[in-house]
C-alpha cells in the first residue's frame, strides 16, 4: 500500500492478529449466527470443520477484498457456525501452489492428502472470484490503492458477492501481491479454478505444506 506521501509500502500480514484487533464483532458469534439465519451472510456450503493448509510461492490478485464472515458445519441436522476471515480476489494468478490436509483414521493411522499445481513458472494456477475463508495468513504483502476500515457491506473492488455485514470492518485494494503466503483455511471456493500441472497424492504420515 502507499503512505500519506504516496510511497509504496510493503508489509507482513499476520491474520490471527488482524482478526482479533480489527474485527471486534468476532466475539459476538451468536449475532453472526442470527445474521446467517436471516441471509445477511452467504454460506455457500457446509464445511468439514477440519482446517487445511494452503501455501503459495507468490500470488497476484486484481480486485481484492477482506472482511469477517461465517462458516458452518452440520451436526445432528443443525448448523454450527464459527467465524473466519474472507480473502476474496476477482482474478488471481498463483505460482507454486501447495495444499495439504492431515486426517487420523482409526485403526489405520495418519494420512495426508497433498495437492500441488502451478510449479512451472510459465503455467501458473489461474482463478476467478476466488474466496478463501481463513483463520491464519502470513506472507510479504504489497497493496495498490488500499482502503482500510471500510464498511464491509460496501466493498466493491473484489468479486461481486464479496461483501460482509453492515458496520463490520472491511478492507479492499485494486491489486495485491503476496510472496511466501502460508494460509490456514476452512474453505476455498472459486467461479473458475485452473490447476496447471495438477498433482494429487495420498501419503501415510503427516506431510504438510508448511509447519
N, C-alpha and C positions, 0 to 999 in steps of 0.2 A: 504494500500500500504506500501512499505518499503522505509525508508530514505536512505541516502548515506552510512550509516553504516550497512545496511541490517536489521534494526529493523522494526518490523511491526508497521504500523501507522493506526489508525482509525480516521475517520473524519465524519463531519456532512455536508451533501450535501444540498445546497440551490440553486435550479435550476434556478430561475429567475436571480440571481447574475451570475451564470455560463453563461447563455445565453447572458447577456449584456456585460460581461467583456471578455469572452473567444471566442465569435463568432462575431467579428465586422461586418461580412457580413450580419447579420440580418437586419442591417439598409438599405440594398440595396434590398428591396423586389422586385423591378422591375427586377433586374438582375436574381433573383430567378425564377420569373415568366417566363422569357425567357428560363432559363435552363429547367424548367418543360416542356415548349412547345417543346423544342428540344430533350426531352427524357433524359436529363442529370440527372434528379431526377425522382425517381419512385413514382408515386402517384397511389396506387392500387385501391382506391375507393374515391368517393366524400363523405366528412364528413358532418355531420349535421350543423356544425358551433356552436354547443352547447357544452360547456365543461362539463365534468363529473368528479367525484372524485373516486379514487381507493386507498384503504388502505390495507396494508399487515402487519400482525404481524411480519413476517420475510420472507425474500426472499433470496434464494441461487441460484446463476447463474453460469453456466460454459460456457465460451466463451461470452465475454461481449464487446459491442462497443457503443459509444455515438458520435453523430455528429449533425450538423444542417441539417434540412430538410424542406420540404414544404408540407403542406396540402392544400386542396382546397375544396370549396363547389360550388354548382351550383346556379346561379341566372340569370333568364331570358335567359337560354341557354348558359351562359358563365361561364368560370372558374374564381373563385375569390380566389387567393392564399393568404396564410398567413403563417408565419414562425412557426416552432416548433423545439423541441429538441428530436431526436430519441434516445430511450434507447433500445438497441437490445441485446437479450440473446439467445444463441443457445439452452441451456437446463436450464429450470427454475423449481425450487421447491418452492411453496408458501404456507405458513401457515396463516390461519385466513384472508382470502381474503374477502373484502367488496367493493362493487361498488354501487354508487348512482348517480342518475341524477334527477334534480328537474325541473318540467315544469309547467308553468302557463297556464291553459286552460281558455279562455274567457268564462265567464258566469258560470264556474264550480269551479274555484279556483285553488289552488296549489296542485300538486300531486308529489310524489316521487316514482321512481322505484328503488327498492333495491334488490341487488343480494349478497348472501353470499355463501361461499364454503370453504372447507378445514379447518373446525373448529375442526375436530377430529385430534389430533396430529399424529395418525398413518395413516391417509389418507389425505395427502396434495394435493393441486392443482398441476398438472404437465403440463408443456407447452414446446413445441419445436418451435424454430425460432420465439420467442415472440418479438414483436416490439410495444413499447408504444411511441406515439407522444405526448410529454408533454409540458406544459407551466410552471409547478412548481413541484418540488420534494424536500421533506425534510426527513431526517432519519439519522440513525447512520450507516455509511458505512465502510466496510473493503475490500480492494482490494489485490489481489495477482498478482505480475508481471505486474504492470500498466504502460502504455505508455501514457503520456500526451502531447498534442501538435502535434500529428501525423497527416499528411495529410489525410483528411477524405476519399479521393478516394483510399487510400492504406490499409484501415483497413482490417484485415484478421482473427481476433480472434472470431468475432461474427458470426451470420448467414451469409451464402454466399452472399446474396444480401444486406447486411447491410453495405452500403458504402455511403459517401456523395460526395460533389463536390470537384474537384481538388483545392488545395490551401486553403481549408476551414479547420478550426480547428476540430480535432477529438481526441478521446482517447479510449483506449481499455485495457482489462485485461484478464488474464486467468480465474480468479474467482472473483466474487463479492458476498458479503453478506451484506444485509441491514436489520436492525431491525427498527420497527416502521416507516415504509415507508408510507408517505402521498403524493399522487400524484394527480395533476390536469391534465387531458388529453383531447386531441381532438379525439384520436382514439387508438384502440388496435387491433392488428392482430396477428395471430399465425398459423403455419402449423398444429399443433395439440394442443388441449386445453382440458385437462381432469379436470372437476369440480366435485370433490368428495363431496358428501353431499350437492348438489346444493339446494338453497332455493331462490325463486324469489317472490317478493311481491310488490303490488302497494298500496301505502298508501296516504291518504289525509293529506296535510300539508307538511312541509319541514323537511325531515328526512335524513340528510346527514351522510356519514361515518365519517367525521370529519369537524370541523368548520375552 
